[in-house]
Amino acid sequence: EFWKPSAGAYKVKVLEEPREHEFVDKDGKKIPQWNLDIHNGEKEVTWTISKGQTLSSAYGQLILLGEANNGLKGINFTLLVKRSQNKNEYTITEAVELIKKKEVEIVKWCQERN
């Protein structure tokens, strides 16, 4: 069963490592995604996540969480979902500090090259 979270907070447990997936939209455009088997606090579901381009995307946050924990399988996290302009915004609370740390690393990297 596929899961599209609505606004709210969820306690999530990752059951397996993500699987690569490709969605083809009505115009034939291929959109790379992940299928992530999770327990969403109520039941086991598959959460489909588009591969975002930023650290703050759900994908970026999961990448950082996976890097910090040697993978995603077995990881527990809190997912906050906010509805904004007909679109969901995702925050993984355990990734917030990881994003800040990564941003500091990026700034330092840029400064070293100036």
TORBAVEX-881206 format. One record per residue (C-alpha): residue number from 1; chain; z, x negated, y. Coordinates in Angstrom, 1 decimal. Example, Ala and Ser with C-alpha at 12.3 -4.5 7.8 and 13.67 -1.06 7.14 Angstrom:
site k=1 | c=A | z=7.8 | x=-12.3 | y=-4.5
site k=2 | c=A | z=7.1 | x=-13.7 | y=-1.1
END
This chain:
site k=1 | c=A | z=0.0 | x=0.0 | y=0.0
site k=2 | c=A | z=-1.0 | x=-1.3 | y=3.4
site k=3 | c=A | z=1.5 | x=-1.3 | y=6.3
site k=4 | c=A | z=0.8 | x=-0.9 | y=10.0
site k=5 | c=A | z=4.2 | x=-1.1 | y=11.7
site k=6 | c=A | z=5.0 | x=1.2 | y=14.5
site k=7 | c=A | z=7.3 | x=0.4 | y=17.4
site k=8 | c=A | z=10.8 | x=-0.7 | y=16.3
site k=9 | c=A | z=12.7 | x=-3.4 | y=14.5
site k=10 | c=A | z=12.2 | x=-4.4 | y=10.8
site k=11 | c=A | z=14.0 | x=-6.7 | y=8.4
site k=12 | c=A | z=11.2 | x=-8.4 | y=6.5
site k=13 | c=A | z=11.1 | x=-10.5 | y=3.4
site k=14 | c=A | z=8.0 | x=-12.4 | y=2.5
site k=15 | c=A | z=7.2 | x=-11.9 | y=-1.3
site k=16 | c=A | z=4.2 | x=-14.2 | y=-1.6
site k=17 | c=A | z=2.2 | x=-16.7 | y=0.4
site k=18 | c=A | z=-0.5 | x=-15.1 | y=2.5
site k=19 | c=A | z=-3.9 | x=-14.5 | y=1.1
site k=20 | c=A | z=-7.1 | x=-15.1 | y=3.1
site k=21 | c=A | z=-9.1 | x=-12.0 | y=3.9
site k=22 | c=A | z=-12.1 | x=-11.2 | y=6.0
site k=23 | c=A | z=-12.6 | x=-7.8 | y=7.7
site k=24 | c=A | z=-16.1 | x=-6.8 | y=8.7
site k=25 | c=A | z=-16.1 | x=-4.4 | y=11.7
site k=26 | c=A | z=-18.7 | x=-1.7 | y=12.4
site k=27 | c=A | z=-20.9 | x=-4.2 | y=14.2
site k=28 | c=A | z=-20.9 | x=-6.6 | y=11.3
site k=29 | c=A | z=-18.5 | x=-9.0 | y=13.0
site k=30 | c=A | z=-16.3 | x=-10.9 | y=10.6
site k=31 | c=A | z=-12.7 | x=-11.1 | y=11.5
site k=32 | c=A | z=-10.5 | x=-13.6 | y=9.6
site k=33 | c=A | z=-7.2 | x=-12.1 | y=8.5
site k=34 | c=A | z=-4.2 | x=-12.7 | y=6.2
site k=35 | c=A | z=-2.9 | x=-10.2 | y=3.7
site k=36 | c=A | z=0.9 | x=-10.8 | y=3.5
site k=37 | c=A | z=2.9 | x=-9.1 | y=0.7
site k=38 | c=A | z=6.3 | x=-8.2 | y=2.2
site k=39 | c=A | z=9.3 | x=-5.9 | y=1.8
site k=40 | c=A | z=9.6 | x=-4.1 | y=5.1
site k=41 | c=A | z=13.2 | x=-3.0 | y=4.7
site k=42 | c=A | z=12.1 | x=0.1 | y=2.9
site k=43 | c=A | z=9.5 | x=-0.8 | y=0.3
site k=44 | c=A | z=7.0 | x=-3.5 | y=-0.8
site k=45 | c=A | z=3.8 | x=-3.3 | y=1.2
site k=46 | c=A | z=0.9 | x=-5.5 | y=2.3
site k=47 | c=A | z=0.8 | x=-6.3 | y=6.0
site k=48 | c=A | z=-2.7 | x=-7.3 | y=7.3
site k=49 | c=A | z=-2.6 | x=-9.8 | y=10.2
site k=50 | c=A | z=-5.6 | x=-10.9 | y=12.2
site k=51 | c=A | z=-5.7 | x=-14.7 | y=12.8
site k=52 | c=A | z=-4.7 | x=-14.8 | y=16.4
site k=53 | c=A | z=-5.5 | x=-17.7 | y=18.8
site k=54 | c=A | z=-2.1 | x=-18.2 | y=20.3
site k=55 | c=A | z=1.4 | x=-19.3 | y=19.3
site k=56 | c=A | z=2.7 | x=-15.9 | y=20.4
site k=57 | c=A | z=0.4 | x=-13.9 | y=18.1
site k=58 | c=A | z=1.9 | x=-12.6 | y=14.9
site k=59 | c=A | z=-0.3 | x=-15.2 | y=13.1
site k=60 | c=A | z=0.9 | x=-18.0 | y=15.3
site k=61 | c=A | z=4.5 | x=-17.1 | y=14.9
site k=62 | c=A | z=4.1 | x=-16.9 | y=11.1
site k=63 | c=A | z=2.3 | x=-20.3 | y=11.1
site k=64 | c=A | z=5.3 | x=-21.9 | y=12.9
site k=65 | c=A | z=7.8 | x=-20.1 | y=10.6
site k=66 | c=A | z=5.9 | x=-21.4 | y=7.6
site k=67 | c=A | z=5.8 | x=-24.9 | y=8.9
site k=68 | c=A | z=9.5 | x=-24.9 | y=9.6
site k=69 | c=A | z=10.3 | x=-23.6 | y=6.1
site k=70 | c=A | z=7.8 | x=-25.3 | y=3.8
site k=71 | c=A | z=5.9 | x=-22.0 | y=3.4
site k=72 | c=A | z=6.5 | x=-18.3 | y=3.9
site k=73 | c=A | z=7.4 | x=-17.1 | y=0.4
site k=74 | c=A | z=11.0 | x=-16.0 | y=0.2
site k=75 | c=A | z=11.5 | x=-16.2 | y=4.0
site k=76 | c=A | z=13.4 | x=-13.4 | y=5.7
site k=77 | c=A | z=12.8 | x=-12.5 | y=9.4
site k=78 | c=A | z=13.3 | x=-9.8 | y=12.0
site k=79 | c=A | z=10.1 | x=-8.3 | y=13.3
site k=80 | c=A | z=10.2 | x=-6.5 | y=16.7
site k=81 | c=A | z=7.2 | x=-4.3 | y=17.4
site k=82 | c=A | z=6.5 | x=-3.1 | y=20.9
site k=83 | c=A | z=3.6 | x=-0.7 | y=21.7
site k=84 | c=A | z=1.7 | x=-1.8 | y=24.8
site k=85 | c=A | z=-1.6 | x=-0.4 | y=26.1
site k=86 | c=A | z=-2.6 | x=1.1 | y=22.7
site k=87 | c=A | z=-1.8 | x=-2.2 | y=21.0
site k=88 | c=A | z=1.2 | x=-3.6 | y=19.1
site k=89 | c=A | z=2.9 | x=-6.7 | y=20.3
site k=90 | c=A | z=4.9 | x=-8.6 | y=17.7
site k=91 | c=A | z=7.9 | x=-10.8 | y=18.1
site k=92 | c=A | z=9.5 | x=-12.6 | y=15.1
site k=93 | c=A | z=12.9 | x=-13.4 | y=16.4
site k=94 | c=A | z=13.3 | x=-16.5 | y=14.2
site k=95 | c=A | z=10.1 | x=-17.9 | y=15.7
site k=96 | c=A | z=11.1 | x=-17.7 | y=19.4
site k=97 | c=A | z=12.9 | x=-21.1 | y=19.4
site k=98 | c=A | z=10.1 | x=-22.6 | y=17.3
site k=99 | c=A | z=7.5 | x=-21.5 | y=20.0
site k=100 | c=A | z=9.6 | x=-23.0 | y=22.8
site k=101 | c=A | z=9.9 | x=-26.3 | y=20.9
site k=102 | c=A | z=6.2 | x=-26.4 | y=20.2
site k=103 | c=A | z=5.3 | x=-25.7 | y=23.8
site k=104 | c=A | z=7.5 | x=-28.6 | y=24.9
site k=105 | c=A | z=5.7 | x=-30.8 | y=22.4
site k=106 | c=A | z=2.4 | x=-29.7 | y=23.8
site k=107 | c=A | z=3.4 | x=-30.4 | y=27.4
site k=108 | c=A | z=4.7 | x=-33.9 | y=26.5
site k=109 | c=A | z=1.4 | x=-34.6 | y=24.6
site k=110 | c=A | z=-0.6 | x=-33.6 | y=27.6
site k=111 | c=A | z=1.5 | x=-35.6 | y=30.0
site k=112 | c=A | z=1.1 | x=-38.7 | y=27.9
site k=113 | c=A | z=-2.6 | x=-38.5 | y=28.2
site k=114 | c=A | z=-2.6 | x=-38.1 | y=32.1
END
